[in-house]
Amino acid sequence: MNFAGVGALLSKISRQLQDNYESRHRAKTVQEIRSFVGKLGGLQAEHQSLKSHVSLAESIMRRTQSDDFNSILDIEQSLVGGSDLTKEQLAFIEKMLALADPNASVPGVGGELKEQPPASMPNSIHKVLRVLCLYSLWRGPNFKQKTYDSWYEDIVAAFGHHQTITLDNLDRVGLLSRPSSTTQIESSGPSELRGSGLLNSVAPSTKPRSPVHANSIGFLRKALNLIVSDVRESNPDDISYVYSGYAPISIRLLQCLVRDPAVYPANPSSRYAALLRPLGDNNRARPALADGQSTGGVKGGWAGWEDVLNELPGETIDVLQSPSDGDSDVAAADAMVRRRGEKAPATLVVFLGGCTFTEIAALRLLSQQHGHRYIAATTQIINGNSFLDSLVQKPTAV
């Protein structure tokens, strides 16, 4: 659930619980009183659960209502929306660098939080780099060398000279690229280097595989309809609700594979819309599904999306698996799935390297909309801090 809808949901649950408690005054007969007493234990458990969730919501709201959080959110939404930053937003980034704390704790890294986080988190290198990397990715060719050099010097001055290794790591994987950088990670090279893992350690990259556009992320924003302006946070009808208007690329790609027409609800004349299923009478809503009906599952593979894939990192494959007559194990597994009846339709979505809770939330929404199970399998659950932590150079004890 988007944090913007937490308050309304808790208020609704509170009213329902209050109505259930008030039903004791309407109990007139012995049977009605006995029925209420039988439900009392469940009501008390719900009451305790509501108190816990209200306490958690208060903690979240203290964070999301802070000036610090909203200033960063404003910067993120401006960049993702394709706008340049204002002087005030750039000044806030400079302030983050000026008030940097090299010893700050980093939430979400190194295990669970042991204490309640403050409303305003200290300016750790992870917090600063998340904003700078987002700027580099979304501004693309508009990222000026002068700006990069200034931020480079500020990071080294604030966090130490060992962070030059961090900045080099970020440049290699394409997260915080030097505007004039011509560094390329070649897939070929001396076998002894590839075998030792020296190249493999930096091979996972955000750099596009075969880019045609100067600003790949800008092209993807339009091609995959990543930005939705009229997002419904409390009653979502599009996966972009998880980021208050931004759709995760990974789940948008899944929608392309399953030919989900919701990718282009407002632009059915788009060239890509022809690859999708018909939307129905209302451009905003899908056709209603009958009980047991499913519109999920991969349909057609990557055919037609080649130009989109060229702007993404990594290789793609498109393989149709079909059991052979002699493959008894596959045949037995298929028969078992068929015996499960209505629970059979499912698609396994594998995230190598990790996925976020928001991507899982988006998958849940698709499962509800498609009448189809999407099962997430991942190597770990990550967030912005833990993702960057593997690239951040740790100080060496002397």
C-alpha positions in Angstrom: 0.0 0.0 0.0 1.2 3.5 -0.8 1.9 5.5 2.4 -0.6 8.2 1.3 -3.5 5.7 1.8 -2.5 4.4 5.2 -4.5 7.0 7.2 -7.7 6.4 5.4 -7.5 2.6 5.7 -6.8 2.7 9.4 -9.7 5.1 9.9 -12.0 2.8 8.0 -10.9 -0.2 10.1 -11.3 1.8 13.3 -14.9 2.7 12.4 -15.7 -0.9 11.6 -14.2 -2.1 14.9 -16.2 0.6 16.8 -19.4 -0.6 15.1 -18.7 -4.1 16.1 -18.2 -3.1 19.7 -21.4 -1.0 19.6 -23.3 -4.1 18.5 -23.4 -5.2 22.2 -26.0 -2.5 22.9 -28.2 -4.1 20.3 -28.0 -7.5 21.8 -31.4 -8.2 23.4 -31.7 -12.0 23.6 -29.5 -14.6 25.2 -28.5 -15.9 21.8 -27.4 -12.4 20.6 -25.4 -11.8 23.8 -23.7 -15.2 23.4 -22.9 -14.4 19.8 -21.3 -11.1 20.8 -19.3 -12.8 23.6 -18.1 -15.3 21.1 -16.7 -12.6 18.9 -15.2 -10.6 21.8 -11.9 -12.4 21.7 -11.5 -11.7 18.0 -12.5 -8.0 18.5 -9.9 -7.6 21.2 -7.2 -9.1 19.0 -8.2 -6.7 16.1 -8.1 -3.8 18.6 -4.5 -4.7 19.6 -3.5 -5.1 16.0 -5.0 -1.7 15.1 -3.1 -0.1 18.0 0.2 -1.6 16.6 -0.6 -0.4 13.1 -1.5 3.1 14.3 1.8 3.3 16.1 3.7 2.2 13.0 1.7 4.6 10.9 2.6 7.5 13.2 6.3 6.6 12.9 6.0 6.5 9.1 4.1 9.8 9.0 6.7 11.6 11.1 9.2 10.7 8.4 7.0 11.3 5.4 5.8 14.7 6.7 9.3 16.0 7.4 10.8 18.8 5.3 13.8 16.6 4.6 11.8 13.7 3.2 9.5 16.0 1.0 12.5 17.9 -0.4 14.1 14.7 -1.6 10.8 13.4 -2.9 10.2 16.6 -4.8 13.7 16.3 -6.4 13.0 12.6 -7.3 9.6 13.3 -8.8 11.0 16.3 -10.9 13.8 14.1 -12.3 11.6 11.1 -13.1 9.1 13.4 -14.6 11.7 14.7 -17.1 12.1 18.2 -15.6 15.3 19.9 -14.7 15.9 20.8 -11.1 15.2 24.3 -9.8 17.8 26.5 -8.1 16.2 25.7 -4.8 16.4 21.9 -5.5 20.1 22.1 -6.5 20.7 24.2 -3.4 19.2 21.4 -1.3 21.6 18.9 -2.8 24.5 21.3 -2.0 23.2 21.5 1.5 23.1 17.7 1.8 26.8 17.6 0.8 27.8 20.4 3.1 26.1 18.7 6.1 27.3 15.2 5.2 28.0 12.8 8.1 30.6 10.2 7.2 29.7 8.3 10.4 26.0 8.3 9.9 24.1 5.0 10.3 22.4 3.7 7.1 18.8 2.3 7.5 18.2 -0.9 5.6 21.9 -1.9 5.6 23.4 -4.5 7.9 20.2 -6.0 9.3 17.0 -4.7 10.8 16.6 -1.3 12.4 17.2 -1.6 16.2 15.8 1.8 17.0 13.1 4.0 15.7 14.5 6.1 12.9 14.4 9.9 13.4 12.1 12.1 11.3 15.2 13.5 9.5 17.8 10.9 8.6 21.5 12.1 8.7 23.2 12.7 5.4 25.0 9.5 4.9 26.9 8.8 1.7 24.1 6.4 0.7 21.5 9.1 1.1 23.5 11.6 -0.9 24.5 9.1 -3.7 20.9 8.0 -4.2 20.0 11.5 -5.3 23.1 12.1 -7.4 22.7 8.7 -9.2 19.1 9.5 -10.0 20.1 12.8 -11.4 22.8 11.2 -13.6 20.4 8.5 -14.9 17.5 10.7 -15.7 19.4 13.8 -16.9 21.6 11.7 -19.2 23.3 13.9 -21.8 22.1 17.0 -20.0 24.4 16.2 -17.0 27.1 18.8 -17.2 30.8 18.1 -16.6 31.0 21.1 -14.3 28.3 19.8 -12.0 29.8 16.3 -11.9 33.3 17.7 -11.0 31.8 19.9 -8.2 29.9 17.0 -6.7 32.9 14.7 -7.0 35.1 17.1 -5.1 32.4 17.6 -2.4 31.9 13.8 -1.9 35.6 13.2 -1.5 36.0 16.2 0.9 33.0 15.1 2.9 33.4 11.3 3.1 37.1 10.7 2.5 39.5 10.0 -0.4 38.6 6.3 -0.3 35.3 7.2 -1.8 37.0 7.9 -5.1 36.8 4.1 -5.5 33.0 4.3 -4.9 32.7 7.0 -7.5 34.7 4.8 -10.0 32.4 1.9 -9.2 29.3 3.9 -9.9 30.8 5.2 -13.1 31.6 1.7 -14.3 28.1 0.3 -13.7 26.5 3.5 -15.2 24.8 4.8 -12.1 26.8 8.0 -11.7 28.6 8.4 -15.0 31.1 11.0 -15.9 29.5 13.2 -18.6 32.6 12.9 -20.8 33.3 9.3 -19.8 34.1 6.8 -22.6 34.8 3.9 -20.3 33.2 0.7 -21.6 33.0 -2.7 -20.0 33.8 -5.2 -22.7 32.4 -8.7 -22.5 35.5 -10.0 -24.1 39.0 -9.8 -22.6 41.8 -11.9 -21.2 40.4 -15.2 -20.0 42.4 -15.0 -16.8 40.6 -11.7 -15.9 37.1 -13.1 -16.7 37.8 -16.3 -14.7 39.1 -14.4 -11.7 35.8 -12.4 -11.4 37.6 -9.1 -11.8 35.4 -8.2 -14.8 32.4 -10.1 -13.5 32.3 -8.1 -10.4 31.4 -5.0 -12.3 29.6 -6.7 -15.2 26.0 -6.1 -13.9 25.5 -2.6 -15.3 22.7 -0.1 -15.9 24.2 0.9 -19.2 22.0 0.2 -22.2 22.9 -2.8 -24.3 22.6 -1.3 -27.8 21.3 2.3 -27.3 19.9 4.3 -30.2 18.7 7.2 -28.2 21.0 9.7 -26.4 18.8 9.5 -23.3 17.7 5.9 -22.9 15.8 6.5 -19.7 13.9 9.3 -21.4 12.9 7.1 -24.3 11.8 4.3 -21.9 9.7 6.8 -19.9 7.5 7.4 -22.9 7.7 4.0 -24.5 6.7 2.1 -21.4 4.4 4.8 -20.0 6.4 4.9 -16.8 4.9 8.2 -15.5 1.1 8.3 -14.7 -0.1 11.7 -13.7 -3.6 10.7 -12.3 -2.5 7.9 -10.1 -4.9 6.5 -7.6 -3.0 5.8 -4.4 -5.8 4.7 -2.2 -7.8 2.7 -4.8 -5.0 1.8 -7.3 -5.7 0.7 -10.8 -2.2 0.9 -12.1 1.1 -0.4 -10.7 2.5 3.2 -10.7 0.7 3.7 -7.4 3.6 2.0 -5.6 5.8 5.1 -6.3 3.1 7.7 -6.4 3.1 7.9 -10.2 6.1 6.0 -11.3 5.8 2.4 -12.6 8.8 0.1 -11.9 10.4 -0.8 -15.2 10.7 -4.5 -14.2 6.9 -4.8 -13.8 6.1 -2.8 -16.8 8.2 -5.2 -18.8 6.2 -8.1 -17.4 3.0 -6.2 -18.5 4.5 -6.1 -22.0 5.1 -9.9 -21.9 1.5 -10.6 -20.8 0.2 -8.0 -23.3 -1.6 -6.0 -20.6 -3.5 -3.2 -22.2 -3.2 -1.0 -19.1 0.3 -0.1 -20.2 -1.3 2.4 -22.7 -4.8 3.3 -21.3 -4.7 6.9 -22.5 -2.9 6.4 -25.8 -4.4 3.4 -27.7 -3.0 4.8 -31.0 0.6 4.2 -29.8 2.7 1.9 -31.9 3.2 -0.4 -28.9 -0.5 -0.5 -28.1 -1.0 -2.6 -31.1 1.0 -5.4 -29.4 -1.4 -5.4 -26.4 -4.8 -7.0 -25.9 -8.0 -4.8 -26.5 -8.8 -2.7 -23.4 -12.6 -2.7 -23.5 -15.2 0.1 -23.4 -13.6 2.2 -20.7 -10.0 3.1 -21.5 -9.3 3.2 -17.8 -10.7 -0.2 -16.8 -10.2 -3.7 -17.9 -13.1 -5.9 -19.0 -14.6 -7.7 -16.0 -13.4 -11.2 -15.4 -15.7 -14.1 -14.8 -15.0 -16.4 -11.8 -11.9 -18.4 -12.5 -11.1 -16.5 -15.7 -7.5 -15.4 -16.1 -5.9 -12.9 -18.5 -2.4 -13.4 -17.1 0.5 -15.4 -18.4 3.2 -14.7 -20.9 1.9 -14.2 -24.4 4.0 -13.7 -27.5 7.4 -13.2 -25.8 9.6 -10.1 -26.7 8.4 -9.8 -30.3 7.8 -6.2 -31.1 9.6 -4.8 -28.1 13.2 -5.0 -29.6 13.8 -1.3 -29.6 12.8 -1.1 -25.9 15.1 -3.9 -25.0 18.0 -2.3 -26.8 17.8 0.6 -24.4 18.0 -1.7 -21.3 21.1 -3.4 -19.9 21.8 -7.1 -20.3 21.0 -9.7 -22.9 17.5 -11.1 -23.5 16.4 -14.5 -24.6 13.1 -15.8 -25.8 12.6 -19.5 -25.4 9.4 -21.5 -25.7 9.6 -24.6 -23.5 7.5 -27.6 -24.4 7.8 -31.1 -22.9 8.9 -33.9 -25.2 7.1 -37.2 -25.3 10.0 -38.9 -23.5 10.3 -36.3 -20.7 8.5 -38.2 -18.0 9.4 -35.7 -15.2 8.0 -32.7 -17.1 4.9 -34.6 -18.1 4.3 -35.7 -14.5 4.8 -32.1 -13.3 2.3 -30.9 -15.9 -0.2 -33.5 -14.9 0.1 -32.4 -11.2 -0.5 -28.8 -12.1 -3.6 -29.7 -14.1 -5.0 -31.6 -11.1 -4.8 -28.5 -9.0 -7.6 -27.0 -11.1 -8.2 -23.3 -10.5 -4.9 -22.9 -8.7 -2.9 -24.0 -11.7 -2.4 -20.7 -13.7 0.8 -19.1 -12.5 3.9 -17.2 -13.7 7.2 -17.3 -11.9 9.0 -14.0 -12.0 12.7 -14.3 -11.0 14.7 -11.3 -9.8 18.4 -12.1 -9.8 20.3 -9.7 -7.5 17.2 -8.7 -5.5 13.9 -6.9 -5.8 12.1 -4.4 -3.7 8.9 -4.6 -1.7 7.3 -2.1 -4.1 7.9 -4.5 -7.0 6.2 -7.3 -5.0 3.3 -5.0 -4.2 3.0 -4.2 -8.0 2.9 -7.9 -8.7 0.1 -8.4 -6.2 -2.0 -5.8 -7.9 -1.4 -7.5 -11.3 -2.5 -10.8 -9.8 -5.7 -9.3 -8.7 -6.4 -7.6 -12.0 -5.4 -10.5 -14.2 -7.0 -13.3 -12.1 -3.6 -14.9 -12.3 -0.9 -15.8 -9.8 2.5 -14.1 -10.2 5.1 -15.6 -7.9 8.2 -13.6 -7.1 11.4 -15.5 -6.6 14.4 -13.4 -5.7 17.9 -13.7 -4.3 17.2 -11.1 -1.7 15.0 -8.1 -0.7 16.8 -4.9 -1.4 16.2 -1.1 -1.0 18.0 1.9 -2.3 20.6 1.8 0.5 21.4 -1.9 0.4 21.6 -1.7 -3.4 24.3 1.0 -3.3 26.1 -0.5 -0.3 27.7 -3.2 -2.5 29.3 -0.3 -4.5 30.4 1.9 -1.6 34.0 1.6 -0.5 34.3 1.0 3.2 37.1 2.7 5.2 40.0 0.5 6.0 40.9 0.2 9.7 44.4 1.4 10.5 
